[in-house]
Amino acid sequence: MSDKRFLLGYGERLTDPVAAPGGGGGPEEPYTLGESFGRLSPMLAGAAQALDALPSLACPLDHTVIEVTLHPQWVAKSYHPQQLIRQWRLRQVGSRPVSVRPERWTRQSDPVLSPSARLFLAGRRTDLRAWSSAMTARVPDMDNQVRRIESISAPLPQERLRTGGRTSGTGIAEIVLHASADKEDDFIVQGFEAFAQSLGYEPVMDCLFQGL
């Protein structure tokens, strides 16, 4: 065992009270609630309208997916808008990194192209319409996390397809669905099979692989 003795410099300071560092509540939101209503209402209304135009078979049990892009200053996991997502009975089924130039931010410089995240939220079209109506009406009980959203949109087919440069519609394609192995998600797989068959395709369900 070492017999060294260490000297503690300025040890007398330990007898004085030490103030705890202040907890950070995140950056200031770049938009007021009223500004968020004004910005996002047309986006959400347009997205809901586009999703309403989809055939019923493409939306099993009325479920579909909407895209929500976060403001670049609010992409940390601790800032995730989970309360807002739950308020409108949605669930996140995926995300991907994107670069966006926000309309406004709280930094001193002008907004520049910055890393952000795009969330893919699944839910019923009826709930998306309800969210859109509430946004348009500027309901006072809208969760404040809506101020962390930069944009809302409906997914575009050309952004989801990976054809490898092929332009022909023949051949075999792999389809990725956001459906777990839980029984409650069976309607997604069954709905896809019915929709594919309605378009004249023959899905090979024997090759189905479901991850965790």
Secondary structure, DSSP 4 states (H G I P E B T S, - for coil): --------TTGGGGGS--PPPPPP--SPPSS-HHHHHHHHHHHHHHHHHHHHTS-GGGSGGGEEEEEEEEPGGG-SGGG--HHHHHHTT-EEEEEEEEEE--S--SSSSPP--EEEEEEEEEEEHHHHHHHHHHHHHT-TTS-GGGGGEEEEEPPPHHHH---TT---S-S---------SSGGGHHHHHHHHHHHHHTT----GGG-----
